[in-house]
Amino acid sequence: MFQIHNIQFNEKGLVPAIVQDVKTKDVLMLAYMNEVSIQQTLQTGYATYYSRSRQKLWVKGETSGNRQAVKSIAYDCDQDTILMQVEQNGVACHTGNWSCFHEKTDVSSSDVKYNLNILNELYQTIVNRKSNPVEGSYTTYLFDKGIDKILKKVGEESSEVIIGAKNDDTNELVYEISDLVYHVMVLMVEKGVRLDEIKEALVNRREKVRS
């Protein structure tokens, strides 16, 4: 059982906390906690950390609204590192990225360059564009124009997918499907549909296919 008195705090009374999204399993950030911030986190259910630069407690999302509802908290076998699984509201990084660990490269002997979490990252980027409009951004333009423009683009891209399939050109079809997925995600964000709701529906669909 998790017990605060078992934690091996460093000489400054701090312990590193790795923060992971409970649904996507993405590592969102690394922060530090002390005994008081851990107690406050357990009491409120929202992530509270200790700022080493400001030397004070801070609640994640207190000013940005990107709060973290804590779903579980654990420490490792040496009891000197904490792992928190959270439900992330908005983005985790102050730069506007979904995760603070967005600067990355593939380390592999193969040429595989795709990102298995790209749908999550794309969705969160679109959410961020809606919350924080950027001049010149096509996504911002779509949200500014509203639902009718978004629906028109979804319809146009659906037609392009059909044309790509009829042309029997795999590269063209992949490109058009990608365009359609992007515009559908813009529609989802505009209408408040979460990506995990679609995943849940797909799980249910999979079970029907199996039966």
N, C-alpha and C positions, 0 to 999 in steps of 0.2 A: 504494500500500500504506500502511496505517495506521502511522505512525511517531510516537512520543511527542515526539521532538525537533522535529517540525514544528509542534506545537501552540503557538499564541500565547497564553501565559498572561498574565493581567493583572499589575499591579504587586505584587499580593499572592501571586502564584504560583498563581492559581486560574483555572478555566475553567468556564463554565456548562454543565451537562449536561441535555439534554432527554431524558426517559425515555418510551419508547413501548412499549405491549404488542405483542409480535410477532404475535399472532394477531388481535386485534381492531383493531389500529392506533390504539387510544385513546392520547392523550397522558396519561400517568399523573402525572408530577411534574416539577419543575425543581429540580435540586440543583447543588452545586458540587464539583469534583474538583481535586486537585493532582496532581503527577507521581507521588507515592507511592501515592495512592489508585487512580490509573489502573493502575499496575503491579500492585497487589494484585488489582484487578478482573480483569486479564488472567491472572494466575497462578491465582486461585481459581475464576474463572468466575462469581463472585457480585458484585453491585454493591457497591462500597465508595466512600463519599463523604467529603468534608471538611466538618465542621461549623464554620461561621464564628462562631457564638455560643460554642461550647465549645472551639474551636480544636484540634480533634483529629479523627482518622479515625473513621468509624462505618460499620458494615456494615448495610445495609438488612435489617430483619427479625431482627436479632441477638437482640432481646428479645421481639418480637411473633410471630416465626415467619413473617412475611410477606416472605420473601426473594425476591430477584430474580435468576434465572438469566440471565446475559447471553448473548444469541445473536449479537449483532453490535454493533460500535462503529465510529463514523465521525466525521470532523469536516467542517465545511462548507468552502466555497470560500475563505473568509478564514482558515480554520484557527483560529478563536477561539470556536467553539461545538461541543460534542460531541452527537451523537445516539446513544443506546443503545437497542437493541431488546431487550426482556427477556421472559422467561416469568414472569409475576407469580404468586406463590403467595399466596392470600388477597387482601386489599385493599392499595392503595398508600398511602392517606391515613391519617394518625393519627386522623382523626375517625371512621373506620370506613367511609368512602366508597371506592368502587372507584378513583376518580381524585381527585387534589387539585384538579382543575379541575371541580368539581361545581356551582359557582355560575355559572350561565350563562343566557343568554337568546337567543332567535332574532333575528337581525338580517336581516330580509327584508321585501320589499314585499308578500309574500303572507301569508296567515293560517295557514300551515303551522306547527304546533306540535309535531309528533311528533318523536321522537328515534330515529334509525336504530339507535342502540346500546342501546335500552331493554332488549332481551333480555339483553345482557351485564350491564347495570347491575342489572336485577332479579335475575338469577342470583347476582351477587356480594353483593347485599344479603341474599338468603336465606342464602348461605354465612356471612355475617357474623352473622346472627341465630342460626345454629346454634352458631357458635364463641363468640359473645358474647350470651347470652340477655338479653332486655330484658323486665322485668316489665310485663304488660299488652299485650305484642305478640301478635297473632294467630299470627304465624309461630312465635314461641317456644312458644306454646300447642300448636301442631301437633307440634312436635318433642318436647315434653314428653310428649304423649299417645302418641307412637310410631307405628310403621308401620301398625298396624291402623286407627288414626284417619285417617291420611293416605290410605290406600287407600280408606277409606269415603268421604272427601271427593272423591277422584278419581272414584269411581263415581257419586256424587250429581251432580257437575258434568257428567259425561258425559250423564247422563239429562236434565239441564237444557238441554244443547246440543240434544239431540234434540227436546225440547219446544219450544224456541225456533225450531227449523227448521220444525216442524210448524205453528206458529202463524203462519208467514210474516211475522214481524216482524224486519226486518233489525237494528234497534237492539237488540232483546232478544237476538238471536243473537250479535251482536258482544260484548255484555256477558257472555253465558254462555261464549263461547269464551275470552274473556280470563280469566274465573274458572278455567276448566279449565286453561289454559296455566300460570297461577300455581301451581295445586295440583300439576300434573305436575312443575313445577320444584322444588317442595318435595320431592316424591318422588325426583327425580333427586339432589338434595343428600343426602337421607337415605340413598340407596343408593350414593352415590359416583359417579354418572354425570356426566361433565363435558359442558358445553355444546358444546365443540368436537367431542366424539364424535358428538353428534347432527348437527352441521353436516356432518361427514364422511360420515355415513350418508345425509344428504339429497343430498349431492353425488353419491354412488353411485346413489341413487334417480333423480336427474335424468338421469344417463347412461343408465339403463335405460329411462326414459320416451322419451328421444331415439332410442333404437335401435329 
